[in-house]
Structures are given as structure tokens and as C-alpha cells.
Amino acid sequence: MIKSIILIFLCLFFTTGCSYKNSSQKFISSYKELDNLPYPSASLEHTLLETNNQLKNFYKEWRGVRYKWGGSTKRGIDCSAFVQKAYRNSFNLKLPRTTKYQHKVGKYINKNSLRLGDLVFFKTGWDSRHVGIYLDNGRFMHASTSKGVIISSLNNRYYKKHYWKAKRVLF
């Protein structure tokens, strides 16, 4: 009986990525839906500066919050909820709740073309995924399973090995 429960739990964990929650809210499902961005007439330079400030403020508010699988509050948050909240609070954009669906949003970009606000994805297991938000100079913010909400480097041996892809959702 206990082995069956553990097996079910492991199956759920490895098939849902960072989170098991599924949201019924409407969210961005394609890159074409992003025509009404928060800064439609602003120059890219101004937009990036504003984006930097918004993400910096969001990070300051959440820095150090512990990781909790399926969590979405300051008592504990997982990576996909952290990204979802960052986009909603900083840019008033709704993203899907899980990495399973977040990686389908936006436009694929090469690692060497990463820009502030891009989503970076990692394959961390057979069917598990991790997501963060790219900042600059190879750094990204995310909810780490071991350290909570932190800023890490893509050049870190672990993240370099598990890097999967990047998507652009903003501008």
C-alpha cells in the first residue's frame, strides 16, 4: 500500500514539472497574443530599463522565500508560480501555471540572444522541468529547490548541464 502511494506521488511529480496545480484562468497561449504589451509606443531601450526596474522590485519582494512544490505564496513557492507571479505583477501578463504549459508560450530564441525578461527552461529529470527569468550577464532569477528564490548563473555547472531552451514573451 505504501509503495503504491509513493509510486503515485512520484508519477505525479515527474509528469508535472515544478507544480501540480492547474489553473483555469485565461493566459497567453501564443506569441501573437502579445500585441498589446504594457509599453506599445516606448522605445526598446526605455522598455528594457522599465522591465529591469520592475523585475528588480519583484525580486526584492520575494528574495529568500523558500521553495515549496506546488506553492504560490510567501510561505513557499515553486519555480513556475514564481515566474507566473513575476509576469503578472510586473507586466500584467498572465502565464500558465506550470512549466508544462509555460514552455509552450512565446517565441523560441537562441541562448546567445537572451534578453532581460526572457524565460529560461531546464530539463532537470526524465520528465521534470525548471523555469526562471533571465536578467543579464548570464544571470537569472528563479525559485531554487535548495535555496528558494535566488539569482543564479547559467554558467553554473548544474544549470549549464540541464539548460533546455529559452522563450521570449515580452517585446
Disulfide bonds with the S-S distance in Angstrom:
Cys18-Cys79 1.77
